Amino acid sequence: MTQKVLSASQTESQRTVTDWGCLRWLADGKKGNAQGLTLGRVSILPGKSNPRHAHCCCDEILYLLKGTLAHTVGDDTVILQAGDTLTVAPGVFHNATALGDEEADMIVAYSSPERDFVLESPKKDPK
């Protein structure tokens, strides 16, 4: 692999916008600029949550740049403030909700250049 610069304008033009926020993928195997990891930047709008999901093939590390998050990890919930780091093991379902009136902005890294994404199935009512 040779050095490859992804400009800010390229990153912005390739961002994925959702009803809860946006994702910008900065480095991974598909882009051809990383062979051993995936790196991204995620923003969650105030009061919104990303869907509960897991990554079966890789660890996730989240570094919160701005805002406050309530982050579920398995059956636990942790509150993250700007400057906090959270690590999620492979296969653990998790999601985040931005608390307060400020957008949550974070850097996310995965221990694989091909990050997988599995949505959690809704729990069935035992009736």
C-alpha positions in Angstrom: 0.0 0.0 0.0 1.2 3.5 -0.8 0.4 6.7 1.0 -3.0 8.0 0.2 -4.5 11.3 1.3 -8.3 11.6 1.6 -9.1 15.3 1.5 -11.7 16.9 3.7 -13.8 17.7 0.6 -13.7 14.0 -0.4 -14.7 12.9 3.0 -17.6 15.4 3.1 -18.8 14.4 -0.3 -18.8 10.7 0.7 -20.6 11.1 4.0 -23.7 9.1 4.8 -26.6 11.1 6.3 -29.3 9.4 8.4 -32.3 10.5 10.4 -30.1 10.3 13.6 -26.8 11.9 12.3 -24.1 11.1 9.8 -21.1 8.9 9.2 -17.8 9.7 7.4 -15.5 6.7 6.6 -11.9 7.9 6.5 -9.9 4.8 6.0 -10.6 1.1 5.4 -10.0 -1.7 2.9 -12.6 -0.5 0.4 -11.0 2.9 0.1 -7.6 1.2 -0.2 -5.9 3.4 2.3 -5.8 1.0 5.3 -5.0 -2.7 5.4 -5.5 -3.4 9.1 -8.3 -1.2 10.4 -11.3 1.0 9.7 -11.5 4.6 10.8 -14.5 6.9 10.8 -16.1 9.9 12.2 -19.7 9.7 13.5 -22.1 12.5 14.6 -25.4 11.9 16.4 -28.0 14.6 16.6 -29.3 15.8 20.0 -31.8 13.4 21.4 -31.3 10.9 18.6 -29.9 7.3 18.7 -28.2 5.1 16.2 -29.6 1.6 15.8 -28.5 -1.1 18.2 -26.0 -3.2 16.4 -22.8 -5.4 16.7 -19.6 -5.9 14.8 -18.9 -9.7 14.8 -15.4 -9.5 13.2 -13.8 -6.7 15.1 -13.4 -4.6 18.2 -14.7 -1.0 18.1 -13.1 1.9 19.9 -15.0 5.2 20.2 -13.4 8.5 21.2 -15.9 11.2 22.0 -14.8 14.6 20.7 -17.8 16.6 21.7 -21.1 16.2 23.5 -22.5 13.6 25.9 -23.6 10.1 25.1 -25.6 7.4 26.9 -24.1 4.3 25.3 -25.6 0.8 25.8 -23.1 -2.0 25.7 -24.7 -5.4 26.1 -27.0 -5.0 29.2 -25.1 -2.0 30.6 -25.4 1.7 29.9 -22.4 4.1 30.3 -22.4 7.9 30.1 -19.6 9.3 28.0 -18.4 12.9 28.1 -16.0 14.6 25.6 -12.6 13.1 26.0 -13.9 9.6 27.1 -13.0 6.4 25.2 -15.1 3.3 25.0 -14.1 -0.1 23.7 -16.7 -2.6 22.5 -15.7 -6.3 22.0 -16.7 -8.2 18.9 -20.3 -9.5 18.9 -21.6 -7.2 21.7 -24.7 -5.3 20.7 -24.5 -1.5 21.5 -25.8 1.9 20.5 -25.6 5.5 21.5 -28.0 8.3 22.3 -26.8 12.0 22.2 -27.9 13.6 25.5 -28.6 17.4 26.0 -28.8 19.9 23.2 -25.4 19.4 21.6 -24.5 17.1 18.8 -22.2 14.2 19.8 -19.1 14.0 17.6 -16.8 11.0 17.8 -14.0 9.1 16.1 -14.5 5.4 15.7 -11.9 2.8 14.9 -12.4 -1.0 14.2 -9.7 -3.7 14.3 -10.5 -4.8 10.7 -10.3 -3.1 7.3 -13.7 -4.8 6.5 -16.1 -3.7 9.3 -19.2 -5.7 9.5 -22.5 -4.4 10.9 -25.4 -6.6 12.3 -28.6 -5.0 13.5 -30.0 -6.5 16.7 -33.3 -8.4 16.2 -36.2 -7.0 18.1 -37.0 -9.0 21.2 -40.2 -11.1 20.8 -43.0 -10.6 23.3 -43.2 -13.9 25.3 -47.1 -14.0 25.1 
